[in-house]
Amino acid sequence: MKYLIIIFLVVLFIAFLYWAYLPDYRRNPREFWRTIIGMPIGMLLGGIGLTELNDLIKKWALKKKDKN
């Protein structure tokens, strides 16, 4: 029974990811993977107080460069 619940939750999670990220993928497939990788890592780093690393990940994901 618990395996059925786990499978259901995994399918629900995959369906959510498909629904949430499909418009972003259609808009710009090349940047999609940067978004998928960068957003959760940045949120995790920001949540534990590493804001400098969060900013670096954000710049990488959005391809923003410093103007020095």
C-alpha positions in Angstrom: 0.0 0.0 0.0 2.8 2.4 0.8 4.4 1.8 -2.5 1.2 2.8 -4.3 1.1 6.0 -2.3 4.8 6.8 -3.2 4.2 6.0 -6.9 1.1 8.3 -6.8 3.1 11.1 -5.3 5.9 10.8 -7.8 3.4 10.8 -10.7 1.7 13.9 -9.2 5.1 15.6 -8.8 6.1 14.8 -12.4 2.8 16.1 -13.7 3.3 19.3 -11.7 6.8 19.8 -13.1 5.4 19.2 -16.6 2.6 21.7 -16.1 4.8 24.3 -14.4 7.8 24.3 -16.7 6.4 23.5 -20.1 5.7 27.1 -21.0 9.2 28.1 -19.9 10.6 25.3 -22.1 8.6 26.4 -25.1 9.7 30.0 -24.7 13.4 29.3 -24.6 14.6 25.6 -24.6 18.3 26.6 -24.3 17.8 28.4 -21.1 15.4 25.8 -19.7 18.1 23.7 -18.1 19.8 26.7 -16.5 16.4 27.5 -14.9 15.8 23.9 -13.7 19.3 23.6 -12.2 19.7 27.2 -10.9 16.4 27.9 -9.3 16.3 25.1 -6.7 20.0 25.5 -5.8 19.6 29.3 -5.5 16.6 28.9 -3.3 18.4 26.4 -1.1 21.5 28.6 -0.8 19.4 31.7 0.0 17.5 29.8 2.6 20.5 28.7 4.5 22.0 32.2 4.4 24.6 31.9 1.6 23.4 35.0 -0.3 26.6 35.5 -2.2 26.5 32.1 -3.7 22.8 32.6 -4.4 23.7 35.7 -6.4 26.4 33.9 -8.4 23.9 31.1 -9.3 21.3 33.7 -10.3 23.8 35.5 -12.5 24.8 32.2 -14.1 21.2 31.1 -14.7 20.2 34.5 -16.1 23.5 35.0 -17.9 24.0 38.4 -16.2 27.6 39.6 -16.0 29.0 42.3 -13.9 29.8 45.6 -15.6 33.3 46.5 -14.2 
